[in-house]
Amino acid sequence: KQWYQRRVRAVIDKYLKKFGYDAAPFIPEWYNSMSDIVKLDLHPKTACVIVLSNATMFERTLPAFVIDQKPEQKKDYVDLCTKYYMEKVKNELFPDQEVDIIYDYDLDQRTKLPKINMCTAGHAAGIAYYNRPEEVESAPWGEKKMFGCAISPRYGGHFAFRAVFVFKNVHDPDILYLSPHDSVGTTENKIKLLEAFNGNWKNHAWRNIIDTDMPYSDQQLEFFNKDPGDRAPIMDALIQRVKDEEKEENKKNN
């Protein structure tokens, strides 16, 4: 009973936390009730887990991955790092399960739309609140097209959804829905958030709509503002910083 909740969530969350990832469960029934366009064509009780990365993934896990794996400089380091660890979860923790992994960049070849709306999935899992323009009555932007923005009660906007695990042969009829905490709260703050996010997301002011003790560093913000092919110099500097910190730590210990 409740194999999914006891085994899947606990094992994934425990395994990934040390690498700077968080995980939370949901089922397609919840997701599809919230998504108008991108639906999941799965049994409504199929076990799913969404994974997000927080600031420590960049500071700890990513440079170690680049040092060890030596990916091509023109590749997206973050996508490669995430795929590496998600595949380890799938192959090492659940070798006997039929598991699909949907990444945040995966597109449906028929519709050219994302295979899943990560913000909706995060909301369904209760891990981050998806602030949508339609929540704002008499919105100041009128008929202008606006995109929603997910905010975590723990990280604010200093996180990113990375992947969803789909345990295709596992159904969990007993899972309880945990609604996400709306940490943005007021209509005034939602307007501020959505206007900042849609105006210039690279400004990053929207990430600070609530306080967090785990913000992205200036180096991390600079990294994410660059195109993947232009990130190598920043990564080189990060790797050097990590090596210097390790040397200092070794000196203290010796």
Steps between C-alpha positions, in 0.01 A plus 500: 500500500619849407817357344536816298486740792717295734756372252516725195480841658714415802776333300518760223484797735761354734732403214476831313509746790875471539538602136283811530168361378156477665221261404124479560227259384185559296262307276371585150146538633604813691721631223242457222233677706726808505638492144290623207737425211777255589345183641661180626367196316541268797285308745371770739662335803842440341784570740699810399775698672616848402859610565631854540852631545594756764803727538725229645480295180694772319746566781586136580374242254544673165873580525575147625303359207688715247837403651416129495306470174672773291199583279536697178510875562215573259264263682264608777688402815189515720292277272781246473559500876130458575464218249803325649351494849143425392625199304695384806179514703312303237765235440641455851193544721225362277659252256193276500243776443378641169593865546483786250679828562359821353746791499407866506627544143317198349252586222211303354600435137140529381398823668846654558376584850678391820419143597399632840442841654752487783343789692161326498664175610680682781171651612330158487782357711467783754869591474452847347201727438430579135399866489287545187383821332136390515517516879524880480168678459499827303863437406696812398641322193156464341498262200880474483631142495655423839670185624460353847782461750559232765627607841624260768420584864856389585705634209289782360598513132848361560434153360411327174289199410716241327321169450204275572524129574204295375464156658282359225393177673449645848161642599439668834129535583575603860720802438381817671506836324705766676420843361798733442554793734428833332793692646452795261154550643355838411374618164744790519793261537374274220482799265853601603626145445337442162593840360863452604514145365339587167681830465857369524550164667880543479474793741429241772310746721199268480701226673510715815125546536537319834805460723709184492815387679608303189523756217696459180845657520598786267718254310209262458271778374766607251534138384126457437484831312746365242416272210627144564779538247633809679511359852844333493697798643263528796516127558881510487498773765257300715715188474810697598315646798390154613856368469636797697242444775594131517868592536421738784287236670778243469748746654272550799457126546872438477 
